[in-house]
Amino acid sequence: MPVLLREKTIVARKAHHCDTCEATAISAGESYSRQTYVYDGRVYDWIQCDSCRAIAALVFTWMEDWYDEGISRDDYMEWAREHRDHPLHGEAARAYLARASGESQ
C-alpha cells in the first residue's frame, strides 16, 4: 500500500496536468494538491486539481477495502461511470468524465 509522506496545497506558477483526470486542469494562479508517496521503494508525487481532490473521499469510500495498491485514474473513471446518474454525486461524476475526456464544461 502506498504510504503518504506529505501533502500540501500549492498555488500554481505554471500549468500542470492533473494525474487523476489527466486534463490541463491546473492553470497558473489556481490551487492544487501535491501529495508525495512511497510505494514499492519508489517515491513519487501525485498532482490533483481541486475538482478531483473534492471527489477523492467519495472514490475511496466507494472502493472500501480493496485499494491496497492505491487508487488510480482507472478507479476514478469507473466510479464516475457508475455514478453519473446518481442523485447526489451524478454532477461531480459527469464533470470528472468531461475533464477526463477533454470536453469543455
N, C-alpha and C positions, 0 to 999 in steps of 0.2 A: 504494500500500500504506500502511495506517495506520502511523504512527510512534509508538511508546510513549515518552511524555515522563517518566512516573513511575508507580510502583506502590507502594501501601502497604496494609498490613493495619490495619484500624481496628476498634475495639470500638464498636458502635452505641449512640448515646444515644437513638435513636428507631427505629421500624420503617422498613424500606426494602424496596422491590421489587427483586428480582434481575433485572438486564437480560437474563440468559441464560434463566432459566426463567419469568420474569415472575410468580413467586409472591411473596407477602409472606413470604419465607423468612428474612428477617433481622429478628429481634426485638431490642429494647433489651437490651444486655448481651452479645449474640453478636458474634463477629468476622466480618468480611467483607473482600473485596478491592475497592479503588478504584483503577482504572487511568485515567490521563489520556493521551489520544491526540490527535494532529493528523492530519487526513485532508482532502485537497482544500481546504486553507486554513481548516478549521474545527477548533476544539479542543473536545473533549467528554470526559466521564467515563463509564466503564463500571463498573457495580457488580455484583459477583458474590458470591453466597452461597458458603460454604465447600464445599458439596456440588458445585456447578457448577465451582468452581475446581479441585476434585480430579479432574474428568474432562477439563479443558481440554487437557492434553497428549495424551490419547487422541484427542480430536477433531482437534487439529492434525495428529497423526501420520496419522490416517485420511485427512485431506484432502490430504496430501502436498504437491504443488507448485501446487495450484490455489486458493490462498487469497490472491491478490494484493490483493483488496479487503477483507481481514479475514474474520473468521468471525462469522456471525450466529446468532441464535436458530434460524433455519430449518436451519442446518447442524448444530447440536446435535440438533435434533429428528430430522433424517434419520439422523444417526449412531446415536441411541438406538433408532429404529425398526429399523435394520439390525442392531443388536447386542443386541436384547432377549433373544435366546435363546443368545447367545454364552457358552461355558462359563466364561470369565474375567471378562468385562465385562457380562454379562447383568443382574446385580443392580444395578449402577450405572446401566445404561441404563433398566431398568424404574423405578428410583427417580426418574430425571430425567423420564421420561414422566409419572409420577404427580404430581410437583411442577408440571410444565408444564400439566397438565390440571386442577390444583387439587384433586386427590384427596388425602385424608389418607393418611399412610403408616403 
